[in-house]
Structure formats: structure tokens, C-alpha cells
Amino acid sequence: MHHCQLVLTMPSKRYEKRTIDYLARAEIEAVIAAADLTTRAGRRNSTLLLLALQTGLRSRSQSI
């Protein structure tokens, strides 16, 4: 019981909460327009980009 109390008294980790950045409308349109719709791969890429943008999928980038 004493050990559990010691664990509970330890301070929690402190970290900076990152803000969530969103794309502007012009940026979204540029991303969608980047796919070449005349090729099969381009149509696939366009579909995946639209899915990601419409559902709010995000990629977390890490600075090196």
C-alpha cells in the first residue's frame, strides 16, 4: 500500500501541447489540383487526397 501511495505522489510528465494546424482553402485546392487526373495513379492519388482532407486525417511531422 505504501508503494502505491509513493507512485501516486510522483508528479506527472509535463509537455508542451502542440497546436493543430489546418490548411487554408487555397492550400486545399492546390493539393487537390496537384494530382494528374489523366493517369490511373493520378486518379488514385486524387481519391486518397480527398479522403484525407474530407475526413481530417493528419500526418504528424517531426523536426529533425
C-alpha positions in Angstrom: 0.0 0.0 0.0 2.8 2.4 0.8 4.4 1.7 -2.5 1.2 2.6 -4.4 1.0 5.9 -2.5 4.5 6.8 -3.5 3.7 6.1 -7.1 0.6 8.3 -6.9 2.6 11.2 -5.4 5.0 11.4 -8.3 4.4 14.4 -10.5 3.1 13.8 -14.0 5.1 14.5 -17.1 5.0 18.0 -18.3 5.0 18.6 -22.0 4.1 21.3 -24.4 0.8 20.8 -26.1 1.2 21.5 -29.8 -1.4 23.4 -31.7 -3.2 21.8 -34.6 -2.6 23.5 -37.9 -5.2 23.4 -40.6 -4.8 24.0 -44.3 -6.3 27.2 -45.8 -8.8 26.8 -48.6 -6.3 27.8 -51.2 -3.8 25.2 -49.9 -6.5 22.5 -50.0 -7.4 23.4 -53.6 -3.7 23.4 -54.6 -3.2 19.9 -53.0 -6.3 18.5 -54.9 -5.2 20.1 -58.2 -1.7 18.6 -57.9 -3.0 15.1 -58.8 -2.9 14.3 -62.6 -6.4 13.0 -63.4 -5.3 11.8 -66.8 -3.5 8.8 -65.3 -4.7 5.9 -63.2 -2.2 6.7 -60.5 -3.3 10.3 -60.5 -6.9 9.4 -60.1 -5.9 7.1 -57.2 -3.9 9.8 -55.6 -6.7 12.3 -56.0 -9.1 9.9 -54.3 -6.7 9.4 -51.4 -6.1 13.1 -51.0 -9.8 13.9 -51.0 -10.4 11.1 -48.4 -7.6 12.5 -46.2 -8.8 16.1 -46.5 -12.5 15.4 -46.0 -12.1 13.1 -43.0 -9.5 15.2 -41.3 -6.7 12.7 -41.4 -3.4 14.2 -40.3 0.3 13.3 -40.6 2.4 14.2 -37.7 5.7 15.7 -38.8 8.7 15.7 -36.6 11.5 18.2 -36.9 15.0 16.7 -37.1 
